[in-house]
Amino acid sequence: MGFIEDIKGCFSPDEIPKEPCFRAVLFGDGAAYFENVCSIAHYTPEEVSLCLKRGGLVISGCGLYIKKYCAGDVVICGKIRSIERI
């Protein structure tokens, strides 16, 4: 069984969204790319809060800055320590 199937096994069939509510790509601990972001709720060099269609994300770290924010795409650079779904 693959990684995606393992994740799907944690949910009942009616809980699995038909399409992804967001997508994230991490580049080590120095940058992260997020798709399908509705807005940026909060931004400091230590924390960035993103609003998604369903819930949000909090990215914590040091020296964080927003390199790109356009058409639902966000690139955050800096020392990323954690990403938490809220």
The first five atom37 places (N, CA, C, CB, O) and aatype in JSON, in Angstrom:
{
  "aatype": [12, 7, 13, 9, 6, 3, 9, 11, 7, 4, 13, 15, 14, 3, 6, 9, 14, 11, 6, 14, 4, 13, 1, 0, 19, 10, 13, 7, 3, 7, 0, 0, 18, 13, 6, 2, 19, 4, 15, 9, 0, 8, 18, 16, 14, 6, 6, 19, 15, 10, 4, 10, 11, 1, 7, 7, 10, 19, 9, 15, 7, 4, 7, 10, 18, 9, 11, 11, 18, 4, 0, 7, 3, 19, 19, 9, 4, 7, 11, 9, 1, 15, 9, 6, 1, 9],
  "atom_mask": [
    [1, 1, 1, 1, 1],
    [1, 1, 1, 0, 1],
    [1, 1, 1, 1, 1],
    [1, 1, 1, 1, 1],
    [1, 1, 1, 1, 1],
    [1, 1, 1, 1, 1],
    [1, 1, 1, 1, 1],
    [1, 1, 1, 1, 1],
    [1, 1, 1, 0, 1],
    [1, 1, 1, 1, 1],
    [1, 1, 1, 1, 1],
    [1, 1, 1, 1, 1],
    [1, 1, 1, 1, 1],
    [1, 1, 1, 1, 1],
    [1, 1, 1, 1, 1],
    [1, 1, 1, 1, 1],
    [1, 1, 1, 1, 1],
    [1, 1, 1, 1, 1],
    [1, 1, 1, 1, 1],
    [1, 1, 1, 1, 1],
    [1, 1, 1, 1, 1],
    [1, 1, 1, 1, 1],
    [1, 1, 1, 1, 1],
    [1, 1, 1, 1, 1],
    [1, 1, 1, 1, 1],
    [1, 1, 1, 1, 1],
    [1, 1, 1, 1, 1],
    [1, 1, 1, 0, 1],
    [1, 1, 1, 1, 1],
    [1, 1, 1, 0, 1],
    [1, 1, 1, 1, 1],
    [1, 1, 1, 1, 1],
    [1, 1, 1, 1, 1],
    [1, 1, 1, 1, 1],
    [1, 1, 1, 1, 1],
    [1, 1, 1, 1, 1],
    [1, 1, 1, 1, 1],
    [1, 1, 1, 1, 1],
    [1, 1, 1, 1, 1],
    [1, 1, 1, 1, 1],
    [1, 1, 1, 1, 1],
    [1, 1, 1, 1, 1],
    [1, 1, 1, 1, 1],
    [1, 1, 1, 1, 1],
    [1, 1, 1, 1, 1],
    [1, 1, 1, 1, 1],
    [1, 1, 1, 1, 1],
    [1, 1, 1, 1, 1],
    [1, 1, 1, 1, 1],
    [1, 1, 1, 1, 1],
    [1, 1, 1, 1, 1],
    [1, 1, 1, 1, 1],
    [1, 1, 1, 1, 1],
    [1, 1, 1, 1, 1],
    [1, 1, 1, 0, 1],
    [1, 1, 1, 0, 1],
    [1, 1, 1, 1, 1],
    [1, 1, 1, 1, 1],
    [1, 1, 1, 1, 1],
    [1, 1, 1, 1, 1],
    [1, 1, 1, 0, 1],
    [1, 1, 1, 1, 1],
    [1, 1, 1, 0, 1],
    [1, 1, 1, 1, 1],
    [1, 1, 1, 1, 1],
    [1, 1, 1, 1, 1],
    [1, 1, 1, 1, 1],
    [1, 1, 1, 1, 1],
    [1, 1, 1, 1, 1],
    [1, 1, 1, 1, 1],
    [1, 1, 1, 1, 1],
    [1, 1, 1, 0, 1],
    [1, 1, 1, 1, 1],
    [1, 1, 1, 1, 1],
    [1, 1, 1, 1, 1],
    [1, 1, 1, 1, 1],
    [1, 1, 1, 1, 1],
    [1, 1, 1, 0, 1],
    [1, 1, 1, 1, 1],
    [1, 1, 1, 1, 1],
    [1, 1, 1, 1, 1],
    [1, 1, 1, 1, 1],
    [1, 1, 1, 1, 1],
    [1, 1, 1, 1, 1],
    [1, 1, 1, 1, 1],
    [1, 1, 1, 1, 1]
  ],
  "atom_positions": [
    [[0.84, -1.17, 0.0], [0.0, 0.0, 0.0], [0.89, 1.24, 0.0], [-0.96, 0.0, 1.22], [1.92, 1.26, 0.67]],
    [[0.49, 2.29, -0.75], [1.27, 3.51, -0.85], [0.93, 4.52, 0.23], [0.0, 0.0, 0.0], [0.02, 4.32, 1.03]],
    [[1.67, 5.6, 0.22], [1.52, 6.65, 1.22], [0.11, 7.25, 1.21], [2.55, 7.75, 0.99], [-0.51, 7.41, 2.26]],
    [[-0.39, 7.59, 0.03], [-1.73, 8.19, -0.08], [-2.79, 7.22, 0.41], [-2.02, 8.62, -1.54], [-3.73, 7.62, 1.1]],
    [[-2.67, 5.96, 0.07], [-3.63, 4.96, 0.53], [-3.6, 4.82, 2.05], [-3.35, 3.61, -0.14], [-4.64, 4.62, 2.68]],
    [[-2.4, 4.91, 2.64], [-2.28, 4.87, 4.1], [-3.05, 6.03, 4.74], [-0.8, 4.91, 4.52], [-3.75, 5.84, 5.73]],
    [[-2.91, 7.21, 4.17], [-3.61, 8.39, 4.7], [-5.12, 8.22, 4.53], [-3.13, 9.69, 4.01], [-5.88, 8.49, 5.45]],
    [[-5.55, 7.78, 3.36], [-6.98, 7.58, 3.11], [-7.57, 6.56, 4.08], [-7.22, 7.13, 1.67], [-8.75, 6.66, 4.44]],
    [[-6.78, 5.57, 4.49], [-7.25, 4.55, 5.42], [-7.58, 5.09, 6.79], [0.0, 0.0, 0.0], [-8.26, 4.42, 7.57]],
    [[-7.12, 6.29, 7.12], [-7.41, 6.91, 8.41], [-8.78, 7.57, 8.45], [-6.35, 7.93, 8.73], [-9.24, 7.96, 9.53]],
    [[-9.44, 7.7, 7.31], [-10.72, 8.39, 7.23], [-11.79, 7.47, 6.68], [-10.6, 9.64, 6.34], [-11.51, 6.5, 5.98]],
    [[-13.03, 7.78, 7.02], [-14.14, 7.08, 6.39], [-14.32, 7.67, 4.99], [-15.45, 7.2, 7.24], [-13.91, 8.8, 4.75]],
    [[-14.93, 6.93, 4.06], [-15.05, 7.41, 2.67], [-15.75, 8.76, 2.53], [-15.79, 6.39, 1.87], [-15.41, 9.52, 1.63]],
    [[-16.72, 9.06, 3.39], [-17.43, 10.33, 3.27], [-16.63, 11.51, 3.83], [-18.76, 10.24, 3.98], [-17.02, 12.66, 3.62]],
    [[-15.52, 11.27, 4.53], [-14.68, 12.34, 5.07], [-13.58, 12.77, 4.11], [-14.07, 11.9, 6.37], [-12.99, 13.83, 4.3]],
    [[-13.29, 11.98, 3.1], [-12.21, 12.29, 2.17], [-12.7, 13.31, 1.16], [-11.7, 11.01, 1.45], [-13.67, 13.04, 0.44]],
    [[-12.06, 14.5, 1.08], [-12.49, 15.49, 0.11], [-12.29, 15.01, -1.32], [-11.75, 16.79, 0.33], [-11.35, 14.26, -1.6]],
    [[-13.15, 15.44, -2.22], [-13.06, 15.05, -3.62], [-11.87, 15.71, -4.3], [-14.35, 15.4, -4.36], [-11.27, 15.14, -5.22]],
    [[-11.52, 16.91, -3.87], [-10.35, 17.6, -4.39], [-9.56, 18.17, -3.21], [-10.76, 18.73, -5.38], [-10.14, 18.45, -2.16]],
    [[-8.26, 18.33, -3.36], [-7.45, 18.82, -2.24], [-7.86, 20.25, -1.87], [-5.95, 18.78, -2.59], [-8.13, 21.07, -2.74]],
    [[-7.9, 20.54, -0.56], [-8.25, 21.89, -0.13], [-7.03, 22.8, -0.16], [-8.86, 21.87, 1.28], [-7.18, 24.02, -0.22]],
    [[-5.83, 22.23, -0.13], [-4.6, 23.0, -0.31], [-3.48, 22.03, -0.67], [-4.24, 23.83, 0.97], [-3.61, 20.82, -0.52]],
    [[-2.39, 22.61, -1.15], [-1.21, 21.81, -1.47], [0.01, 22.54, -0.92], [-1.08, 21.57, -3.02], [0.1, 23.76, -1.01]],
    [[0.92, 21.79, -0.35], [2.14, 22.37, 0.21], [3.35, 21.61, -0.31], [2.1, 22.36, 1.76], [3.34, 20.39, -0.4]],
    [[4.39, 22.36, -0.64], [5.66, 21.77, -1.05], [6.73, 22.41, -0.18], [5.95, 21.99, -2.59], [6.87, 23.63, -0.16]],
    [[7.49, 21.58, 0.54], [8.54, 22.08, 1.41], [9.89, 21.91, 0.73], [8.53, 21.35, 2.76], [10.16, 20.88, 0.1]],
    [[10.72, 22.91, 0.86], [12.07, 22.88, 0.32], [13.02, 22.92, 1.52], [12.34, 24.08, -0.68], [13.52, 23.98, 1.88]],
    [[13.27, 21.75, 2.12], [14.08, 21.69, 3.34], [13.4, 22.48, 4.44], [0.0, 0.0, 0.0], [12.18, 22.41, 4.59]],
    [[14.18, 23.22, 5.22], [13.58, 24.07, 6.25], [13.71, 25.54, 5.89], [14.23, 23.79, 7.6], [13.53, 26.41, 6.75]],
    [[14.03, 25.84, 4.61], [14.26, 27.22, 4.21], [13.18, 27.86, 3.39], [0.0, 0.0, 0.0], [13.19, 29.07, 3.21]],
    [[12.21, 27.07, 2.88], [11.14, 27.65, 2.08], [9.99, 26.66, 1.98], [11.65, 28.03, 0.66], [10.17, 25.44, 2.09]],
    [[8.79, 27.21, 1.77], [7.59, 26.4, 1.58], [6.68, 27.1, 0.58], [6.85, 26.15, 2.94], [6.55, 28.32, 0.59]],
    [[6.06, 26.3, -0.28], [5.13, 26.81, -1.29], [3.75, 26.24, -1.0], [5.6, 26.42, -2.74], [3.6, 25.04, -0.79]],
    [[2.74, 27.11, -0.97], [1.36, 26.71, -0.67], [0.44, 27.15, -1.79], [0.89, 27.3, 0.68], [0.55, 28.27, -2.28]],
    [[-0.47, 26.26, -2.2], [-1.5, 26.57, -3.2], [-2.86, 26.61, -2.53], [-1.49, 25.53, -4.35], [-3.05, 26.04, -1.46]],
    [[-3.81, 27.28, -3.16], [-5.2, 27.38, -2.72], [-5.33, 28.1, -1.38], [-5.81, 25.99, -2.6], [-6.14, 27.71, -0.54]],
    [[-4.55, 29.15, -1.19], [-4.63, 29.98, 0.01], [-5.63, 31.1, -0.25], [-3.22, 30.56, 0.41], [-5.55, 31.79, -1.27]],
    [[-6.58, 31.29, 0.67], [-7.58, 32.35, 0.52], [-7.03, 33.71, 0.93], [-8.82, 32.03, 1.35], [-7.26, 34.71, 0.25]],
    [[-6.29, 33.74, 2.05], [-5.73, 35.01, 2.52], [-4.64, 34.75, 3.56], [-6.84, 35.91, 3.11], [-4.48, 33.64, 4.05]],
    [[-3.92, 35.81, 3.88], [-2.94, 35.78, 4.95], [-3.58, 36.47, 6.14], [-1.58, 36.46, 4.53], [-3.86, 37.67, 6.08]],
    [[-3.8, 35.73, 7.22], [-4.49, 36.27, 8.38], [-3.54, 37.04, 9.3], [-5.15, 35.16, 9.15], [-3.94, 38.03, 9.91]],
    [[-2.3, 36.58, 9.4], [-1.35, 37.17, 10.36], [0.06, 36.94, 9.84], [-1.53, 36.54, 11.78], [0.37, 35.88, 9.29]],
    [[0.91, 37.96, 10.01], [2.28, 37.81, 9.54], [3.25, 38.54, 10.46], [2.41, 38.34, 8.1], [3.12, 39.74, 10.69]],
    [[4.22, 37.81, 10.99], [5.38, 38.36, 11.69], [6.59, 37.55, 11.24], [5.19, 38.31, 13.28], [6.42, 36.51, 10.6]],
    [[7.8, 37.98, 11.55], [8.98, 37.18, 11.19], [9.05, 35.83, 11.92], [10.23, 37.97, 11.49], [9.85, 34.97, 11.55]],
    [[8.21, 35.63, 12.94], [8.2, 34.36, 13.68], [7.0, 33.48, 13.34], [8.21, 34.64, 15.17], [7.02, 32.29, 13.64]],
    [[5.95, 34.05, 12.72], [4.74, 33.26, 12.48], [3.93, 33.84, 11.32], [3.87, 33.21, 13.75], [3.76, 35.05, 11.2]],
    [[3.44, 32.94, 10.48], [2.56, 33.32, 9.38], [1.32, 32.44, 9.47], [3.26, 33.19, 7.98], [1.44, 31.21, 9.52]],
    [[0.14, 33.05, 9.49], [-1.13, 32.31, 9.52], [-1.81, 32.46, 8.16], [-2.07, 32.82, 10.67], [-2.02, 33.58, 7.69]],
    [[-2.14, 31.34, 7.55], [-2.81, 31.33, 6.25], [-4.24, 30.82, 6.41], [-2.03, 30.46, 5.24], [-4.47, 29.85, 7.12]],
    [[-5.19, 31.48, 5.75], [-6.57, 31.01, 5.71], [-6.77, 30.17, 4.46], [-7.58, 32.2, 5.75], [-6.39, 30.57, 3.36]],
    [[-7.37, 29.0, 4.65], [-7.67, 28.09, 3.55], [-9.19, 28.01, 3.4], [-7.06, 26.66, 3.8], [-9.92, 28.58, 4.2]],
    [[-9.65, 27.31, 2.38], [-11.09, 27.12, 2.22], [-11.69, 26.4, 3.41], [-11.38, 26.33, 0.94], [-12.82, 26.7, 3.83]],
    [[-10.95, 25.46, 3.97], [-11.38, 24.73, 5.16], [-10.28, 24.81, 6.2], [-11.71, 23.25, 4.82], [-9.33, 24.03, 6.16]],
    [[-10.4, 25.73, 7.15], [-9.41, 25.84, 8.21], [-8.27, 26.75, 7.84], [0.0, 0.0, 0.0], [-8.42, 27.69, 7.06]],
    [[-7.12, 26.46, 8.42], [-5.96, 27.3, 8.17], [-4.67, 26.59, 8.53], [0.0, 0.0, 0.0], [-4.67, 25.45, 8.99]],
    [[-3.58, 27.3, 8.31], [-2.25, 26.81, 8.62], [-1.5, 27.88, 9.39], [-1.48, 26.41, 7.33], [-1.66, 29.07, 9.13]],
    [[-0.67, 27.45, 10.34], [0.23, 28.36, 11.03], [1.65, 27.85, 10.78], [-0.09, 28.43, 12.58], [1.99, 26.72, 11.12]],
    [[2.46, 28.71, 10.17], [3.85, 28.38, 9.89], [4.69, 29.15, 10.91], [4.26, 28.74, 8.4], [4.61, 30.38, 10.98]],
    [[5.48, 28.45, 11.7], [6.31, 29.07, 12.73], [7.78, 28.91, 12.36], [6.03, 28.45, 14.12], [8.18, 27.93, 11.73]],
    [[8.57, 29.9, 12.77], [9.98, 29.82, 12.49], [10.71, 31.07, 12.9], [0.0, 0.0, 0.0], [10.32, 31.75, 13.84]],
    [[11.77, 31.37, 12.18], [12.64, 32.5, 12.49], [13.0, 33.2, 11.19], [13.92, 32.04, 13.26], [13.39, 32.56, 10.22]],
    [[12.88, 34.51, 11.17], [13.22, 35.27, 9.97], [12.32, 34.96, 8.78], [0.0, 0.0, 0.0], [12.78, 34.98, 7.64]],
    [[11.05, 34.67, 9.04], [10.13, 34.33, 7.96], [9.76, 35.58, 7.16], [8.85, 33.66, 8.52], [9.58, 36.67, 7.72]],
    [[9.65, 35.4, 5.87], [9.14, 36.48, 5.01], [8.38, 35.88, 3.85], [10.3, 37.38, 4.5], [8.63, 34.75, 3.44]],
    [[7.44, 36.65, 3.33], [6.6, 36.21, 2.22], [7.27, 36.65, 0.93], [5.13, 36.78, 2.34], [7.38, 37.85, 0.64]],
    [[7.7, 35.68, 0.15], [8.4, 35.99, -1.1], [7.42, 36.19, -2.24], [9.39, 34.87, -1.45], [7.65, 37.0, -3.14]],
    [[6.3, 35.44, -2.2], [5.3, 35.56, -3.26], [3.92, 35.37, -2.67], [5.56, 34.54, -4.39], [3.71, 34.47, -1.86]],
    [[2.98, 36.21, -3.07], [1.57, 36.04, -2.71], [0.74, 36.52, -3.89], [1.2, 36.83, -1.38], [0.55, 37.72, -4.08]],
    [[0.25, 35.58, -4.68], [-0.45, 35.94, -5.9], [-1.39, 34.82, -6.31], [0.55, 36.25, -7.04], [-0.99, 33.66, -6.38]],
    [[-2.64, 35.15, -6.58], [-3.62, 34.21, -7.12], [-3.72, 32.92, -6.32], [-3.28, 33.89, -8.55], [-3.81, 31.83, -6.89]],
    [[-3.69, 33.03, -4.99], [-3.83, 31.85, -4.15], [-2.55, 31.09, -3.88], [0.0, 0.0, 0.0], [-2.57, 30.09, -3.17]],
    [[-1.44, 31.56, -4.44], [-0.14, 30.93, -4.21], [0.67, 31.77, -3.23], [0.63, 30.76, -5.54], [0.71, 32.99, -3.33]],
    [[1.32, 31.1, -2.28], [2.16, 31.79, -1.29], [3.48, 31.04, -1.17], [1.45, 31.89, 0.1], [3.5, 29.82, -1.06]],
    [[4.57, 31.79, -1.2], [5.9, 31.24, -0.94], [6.42, 31.93, 0.31], [6.88, 31.43, -2.18], [6.52, 33.16, 0.36]],
    [[6.76, 31.13, 1.32], [7.31, 31.65, 2.57], [8.74, 31.15, 2.69], [6.44, 31.2, 3.81], [9.02, 29.96, 2.54]],
    [[9.65, 32.08, 2.95], [11.07, 31.75, 3.11], [11.52, 32.11, 4.52], [11.93, 32.49, 2.06], [10.86, 32.89, 5.22]],
    [[12.63, 31.55, 4.94], [13.18, 31.75, 6.27], [13.4, 30.39, 6.92], [0.0, 0.0, 0.0], [13.26, 29.36, 6.26]],
    [[13.74, 30.38, 8.17], [13.97, 29.13, 8.92], [12.61, 28.62, 9.43], [14.97, 29.36, 10.11], [12.1, 29.11, 10.43]],
    [[12.05, 27.63, 8.74], [10.74, 27.08, 9.1], [10.93, 25.97, 10.13], [9.98, 26.55, 7.84], [11.65, 25.0, 9.89]],
    [[10.27, 26.14, 11.27], [10.37, 25.15, 12.34], [9.17, 24.22, 12.39], [10.53, 25.83, 13.67], [9.32, 23.03, 12.69]],
    [[7.99, 24.75, 12.1], [6.8, 23.9, 12.15], [5.68, 24.45, 11.27], [6.3, 23.76, 13.59], [5.61, 25.65, 11.0]],
    [[4.83, 23.54, 10.83], [3.61, 23.89, 10.1], [2.48, 23.13, 10.79], [3.72, 23.52, 8.55], [2.51, 21.9, 10.9]],
    [[1.49, 23.87, 11.24], [0.39, 23.28, 12.0], [-0.95, 23.58, 11.34], [0.4, 23.79, 13.45], [-1.21, 24.73, 10.97]],
    [[-1.77, 22.58, 11.19], [-3.11, 22.74, 10.64], [-4.05, 23.15, 11.77], [-3.6, 21.42, 9.96], [-4.09, 22.51, 12.82]],
    [[-4.82, 24.24, 11.56], [-5.78, 24.71, 12.58], [-7.18, 24.73, 12.02], [-5.4, 26.09, 13.09], [-8.11, 25.09, 12.73]]
  ]
}
